Amino acid sequence: MAADFDRLCVALLFAVALSSSAWGEGDEVECSRKLPVVISTWPFTEAVRAGWRALENGASAVDAVVEGCSKCEQLRCDGTVGPGGSPDENGETTIDAMIMNGVTMEVGAVAAMKYVSDGIKAARLVMQHTEHTMLVSEPASIFAISMGLPGPRNLSSEESIQKWKNWKKNRCQPNFWKNVTPIDDCGPYYPISNTNFSKETCFNVDRARTDQSRPYHINRQNHDTISMAVIDKRGRIAVGTSTNGATFKIPGRVGDGPIAGSSAYADSRVGACGATGDGDVMMRFLPCHEVVLSMKSGISPKRAAQNAIDAIAAHYPNFVGAVFAVDKDGNHAGACYGWTFQYSVKGPDTEDVDVYTVTPAGAAM
């Protein structure tokens, strides 16, 4: 089959060279057996299947991303995507989401959105119907409902409320506060003086110490995102993300989920990247933007992914995170730090979704 496919590609390319009248000047013959492709963080296989079905029905990369991420929102993947998942300190669930068109480089995003469960659809509406990139909180909800999405609705669930109640019984531990008092109970919190910090300047801070005060309690069950990349049959690339953020986050917190270049990035001339993990740290480095820039310079997806993760770990040796990278031809790889990472792939050569496992400083298996 592979030899037959290669011969067909050669024949088609030869025909194009001989007869310009048979093909438009801008037409291309796609000879890669790796396209189209759908890739997602984690074993979110149903989401990948949904994106793939959309492609099979003729959808664009952007529409396939919406279908895939919407499926994860409906399934409440890992309890941290979609409504009814991770509550904040007040017991409320809010949504962050982003979509990026790698052809036009347009981005739409919503952050800390209340009362509307369709995060990825709301993000696409921002991209389609505004000149803005991101809308936040209740105004984002009002916009999404005015554009036809269902709402308002309570995004909490019995599970999220019970999770919040148990956390309150545990004296609100763990949480995301630092340099405050009380340190072992619920707020209100007040700042405590830090004489050592006041004597330091930005020129003499020991980088290894910047990581010591962070309460690292992050895992897939309390701090996760679906990040999806799709390359359609025409080579158009899009990415999208959706999450309800870190469990027990401080109200108003926005992580890397809706930040283009951090949680995901796409450029149809190059490829795409998706990320998951400690968004508060990762968004300081825009790892997916770095991955795509690296691939643009000729670096392989595997090395580009590893370089982006290594750059973060050099500053924050206790962080956990991961990225996947895919070039415009469908070649993909992953890298992670602090945990074992998995990502899911569906391409034309696989009967179903393949799940790849990546170990820290290791390659996909």
HUFENJO-V796036 format. One record per backbone hydrogen bond with DSSP energy under -0.5 kcal/mol. CO is the residue of the C=O (numbers start at 1). NH is the residue of the N-H. E is the energy in kcal/mol with one decimal. If there is no record, write none. Layout:
CO/NH/E  CO/NH/E
This chain:
1/5/-2.4  2/6/-2.4  3/7/-2.3  4/8/-2.1  5/9/-2.2  6/10/-2.3  7/11/-2.3  8/12/-2.5  9/13/-2.8  10/14/-2.3  11/15/-2.1  12/16/-2.2  13/17/-2.0  14/18/-1.7  15/19/-2.1  19/22/-0.6  24/27/-1.5  28/30/-0.6  29/31/-0.7  32/35/-0.8  36/348/-0.6  37/231/-2.5  38/346/-2.3  39/229/-2.6  40/344/-2.9  41/44/-0.6  42/44/-2.0  42/344/-0.5  43/45/-2.0  44/48/-1.8  45/49/-2.7  46/50/-2.1  47/51/-2.2  48/52/-2.5  49/53/-2.7  50/54/-1.8  51/55/-1.8  52/56/-2.5  53/57/-1.4  54/59/-2.7  55/58/-2.1  60/64/-2.4  61/65/-2.1  62/66/-1.9  63/67/-2.3  64/68/-2.6  65/69/-2.8  66/70/-2.3  67/71/-1.7  68/72/-1.4  69/73/-2.1  70/74/-2.5  71/75/-2.1  72/76/-1.0  72/77/-1.8  76/79/-2.4  77/80/-2.1  77/81/-0.6  79/86/-0.6  80/244/-2.5  82/85/-0.7  87/248/-3.8  88/91/-2.1  92/88/-2.2  95/113/-2.6  96/243/-2.4  97/110/-2.3  98/241/-2.6  99/108/-2.3  100/102/-0.7  100/239/-2.0  101/105/-2.4  102/268/-2.6  106/101/-2.4  108/99/-2.5  109/135/-1.9  110/97/-2.5  111/137/-2.7  113/95/-2.1  115/153/-1.3  117/119/-1.7  118/122/-2.1  119/123/-2.3  120/124/-2.0  121/125/-2.0  122/126/-1.9  123/127/-1.9  124/128/-2.6  125/129/-2.7  126/130/-1.1  133/109/-1.4  135/111/-1.7  136/139/-0.5  136/140/-1.3  137/140/-0.6  137/141/-1.5  138/142/-2.6  139/143/-2.3  140/144/-2.5  141/145/-2.5  142/146/-2.3  143/147/-1.4  144/149/-2.2  145/148/-1.7  153/155/-0.5  155/84/-3.6  157/161/-2.4  158/162/-2.3  159/163/-2.4  160/164/-2.0  161/165/-2.4  162/166/-2.4  163/167/-1.8  164/168/-2.3  165/169/-2.1  166/170/-1.2  167/172/-2.0  167/173/-0.6  168/171/-1.4  170/173/-0.8  179/192/-2.1  181/190/-2.4  190/181/-2.3  194/198/-2.1  195/199/-1.1  196/200/-0.6  197/200/-1.1  201/204/-1.3  201/205/-0.6  205/207/-0.6  206/209/-1.5  206/210/-0.7  207/210/-1.0  208/211/-0.6  209/212/-1.4  211/214/-0.8  214/216/-1.5  215/217/-1.1  219/222/-1.4  219/223/-1.2  222/247/-2.8  225/227/-0.6  226/242/-1.6  227/41/-1.8  228/240/-2.2  229/39/-2.8  230/238/-2.1  231/36/-0.7  231/37/-2.1  232/235/-2.1  236/232/-2.4  237/102/-2.5  238/230/-2.6  239/100/-2.7  240/228/-3.0  241/98/-1.7  242/226/-2.0  243/96/-3.1  246/249/-1.6  249/89/-2.2  250/253/-2.3  256/259/-1.9  256/263/-1.0  258/260/-0.8  259/262/-1.9  259/263/-1.5  259/264/-0.7  261/288/-0.8  261/289/-2.5  262/288/-0.6  263/275/-2.5  264/261/-3.4  265/273/-2.0  267/270/-2.6  267/271/-1.9  270/328/-2.4  271/267/-2.5  272/326/-2.4  273/265/-1.8  274/324/-2.4  276/322/-2.4  277/279/-1.7  278/281/-1.2  278/282/-2.8  279/283/-2.4  281/284/-1.6  282/285/-2.0  282/286/-0.8  282/287/-0.6  286/290/-2.0  287/291/-2.3  288/292/-2.2  289/293/-2.3  290/294/-2.4  291/295/-2.4  292/296/-2.1  293/297/-1.3  294/299/-2.1  295/298/-1.4  300/304/-2.8  301/305/-2.4  302/306/-2.1  303/307/-2.7  304/308/-1.8  305/309/-1.9  306/310/-2.8  307/311/-1.9  308/312/-1.1  309/313/-2.4  310/314/-1.8  311/315/-0.5  312/315/-1.4  312/316/-2.6  316/319/-1.8  320/278/-2.7  321/337/-2.3  322/276/-2.1  323/335/-2.3  324/274/-1.8  325/333/-2.0  326/272/-2.9  327/330/-2.3  331/327/-2.5  333/325/-2.9  335/323/-2.4  336/361/-1.1  337/321/-2.1  341/358/-3.6  342/42/-2.9  343/356/-3.2  344/40/-2.3  345/354/-3.2  346/38/-2.2  347/350/-1.3  354/345/-3.0  354/356/-0.5  356/343/-2.1  357/365/-1.6  358/341/-2.6  359/362/-2.6
